Amino acid sequence: MRGFIQIVSGAALALSLALPALAQPVGTSLTLKDSSKTPDHAIIDSAFWRCSAGICLASGGASQLPLRACKRVVAQLGPVTAFTWQGHTLSPEDLATCNAAAKA
């Protein structure tokens, strides 16, 4: 019986430590290079972007690689100085590649 209680206690502890990590939202955000062109909102690849003063946050979104998502977004919103897709932040090199897809 004592072994059972230890197993249950250990499982409860592990679960209590894991739940906060699971509850944290996955970040999807961007910073536009030209904040004067900030839209109120946009829907791109099932992600709903809400924007203010050059910063946009998104909820939802298709499962895709961050660089691909960035290219799809900048094609509609313009170049970005920062981009995070579902918790993955693009490097400066990837941002340069992404911004090449920006609308002219």
C-alpha positions as CSV (number, residue, x, y, z in Angstrom):
1,M,0.0,0.0,0.0
2,R,2.8,2.4,0.8
3,G,4.4,1.8,-2.6
4,F,1.0,2.7,-4.3
5,I,0.8,5.9,-2.3
6,Q,4.3,6.9,-3.4
7,I,3.5,6.2,-7.0
8,V,0.3,8.2,-6.8
9,S,2.0,11.1,-5.0
10,G,4.8,11.1,-7.6
11,A,2.3,11.1,-10.5
12,A,0.4,14.0,-8.9
13,L,3.6,16.0,-8.5
14,A,4.6,15.4,-12.1
15,L,1.2,16.4,-13.3
16,S,1.2,19.6,-11.2
17,L,4.5,20.6,-12.7
18,A,3.5,19.8,-16.3
19,L,0.1,21.6,-16.3
20,P,1.4,25.2,-16.2
21,A,3.6,24.5,-19.2
22,L,0.7,23.1,-21.1
23,A,-1.5,26.0,-20.3
24,Q,0.9,28.7,-21.6
25,P,-0.2,30.1,-24.9
26,V,2.0,29.6,-27.9
27,G,3.3,32.9,-29.2
28,T,2.6,34.2,-32.6
29,S,3.6,37.8,-33.2
30,L,5.3,40.2,-35.5
31,T,6.6,43.8,-35.6
32,L,6.0,45.7,-38.9
33,K,8.9,47.6,-40.3
34,D,6.6,50.5,-41.2
35,S,4.2,51.0,-38.3
36,S,2.3,53.7,-40.3
37,K,0.8,50.8,-42.4
38,T,-0.5,48.8,-39.4
39,P,-3.9,47.3,-40.2
40,D,-6.5,46.8,-37.4
41,H,-6.6,43.1,-38.2
42,A,-5.9,40.5,-40.9
43,I,-6.7,36.9,-41.5
44,I,-3.9,35.0,-43.1
45,D,-3.7,31.1,-43.3
46,S,-6.4,30.8,-40.6
47,A,-4.4,33.0,-38.2
48,F,-6.4,36.0,-36.9
49,W,-3.9,38.9,-36.5
50,R,-4.8,41.9,-34.3
51,C,-2.6,44.9,-34.7
52,S,-1.8,48.2,-33.0
53,A,1.1,50.6,-33.5
54,G,3.1,48.2,-35.7
55,I,2.8,45.2,-33.5
56,C,0.5,42.3,-34.3
57,L,-0.5,39.3,-32.3
58,A,-2.2,36.2,-33.7
59,S,-4.4,33.4,-32.6
60,G,-4.9,30.2,-34.5
61,G,-3.1,29.6,-37.8
62,A,-2.3,26.7,-40.1
63,S,0.4,24.3,-39.2
64,Q,3.4,25.3,-41.3
65,L,7.1,26.2,-41.0
66,P,7.7,29.6,-39.5
67,L,9.6,30.9,-42.5
68,R,6.7,29.9,-44.8
69,A,4.2,31.6,-42.5
70,C,6.3,34.7,-42.4
71,K,6.5,34.9,-46.2
72,R,2.8,34.6,-46.5
73,V,2.2,37.3,-43.9
74,V,4.7,39.8,-45.4
75,A,3.2,39.3,-48.8
76,Q,0.1,41.0,-47.5
77,L,1.3,43.2,-44.6
78,G,4.8,44.3,-45.7
79,P,8.3,43.8,-44.2
80,V,8.8,42.9,-40.6
81,T,11.6,43.4,-38.1
82,A,10.6,40.5,-35.9
83,F,8.4,37.4,-36.4
84,T,7.5,34.6,-34.1
85,W,5.2,31.8,-35.4
86,Q,3.7,29.4,-32.9
87,G,6.6,29.8,-30.5
88,H,9.4,29.8,-33.1
89,T,11.2,33.1,-33.5
90,L,13.0,33.7,-36.8
91,S,16.7,34.6,-36.9
92,P,17.9,37.8,-38.6
93,E,18.9,35.7,-41.6
94,D,15.5,34.1,-41.9
95,L,13.9,37.6,-41.5
96,A,15.9,38.8,-44.5
97,T,14.7,35.8,-46.5
98,C,11.1,36.4,-45.4
99,N,11.1,40.1,-46.2
100,A,12.1,39.3,-49.8
101,A,8.6,38.1,-50.2
102,A,7.1,41.5,-49.1
103,K,4.7,43.2,-51.5
104,A,6.3,45.9,-53.6
